[in-house]
Amino acid sequence: MFTKGLSIIGVIALFLIPYTFIQNTTGHALNHKTFVDMAVEFQPQWIWLYHSVLPVLFLTCFFLTTRATEFKMFLVSAIAVALLLNFYYIIVPTTCDRPQFVPMTISEHLVYWTYQNDKPYNCFPSGHVAFAWLTAFMAIFSERTRKIQGVNLLFILWAIGVGWSTLAVKQHYFTDVFAGFLVAFCCSVFSLCYVAEKTQGPRLQD
């Protein structure tokens, strides 16, 4: 369990440290708002689902990846996602329009706090969407999940919900969401090929 925790923290740090540096040094950035984004109203209540990505990722790793190969697949794909996202943030700097509002509700205060601590850069692809779908794919490939009917569908619906939440709280545009899904899908396929074994192997020693 301790090894799992350190590994997950390491992957998150691999993503967040370059992410923060890139975000604080980005100057000019592209704005690729589409008619889809203009049609989506600001809905601050979705911020709770938006911030569920890291807790769900941690819990999924701890309780659903019971085999060493499953966890190795996650690590390979997560490292690939972290590197690929930051590469895009460097070569394709993008920004996102955010609404101006005075926070009144708890959800609005959380959105306001998010805006204050996460500048409107590093938008394409969406890191939240990429890691949400990576978590969903990890659950789908888990031997334990296949034994529980309906769990895979719940993870898929959750990942879709995370994608919608990024649009509803105006953290991302539709193109960011779609690109985040593609990054997670491609990196998951890559990890399957790299690790070779899908579900076989000894169980992790916690």
Salt bridges, closest charged atoms under 4 A:
ASP97 OD2 - LYS33 NZ 3.06
GLU143 OE1 - ARG67 NE 2.88
ASP176 OD1 - HIS32 NE2 2.65
ASP176 OD2 - HIS172 ND1 3.53
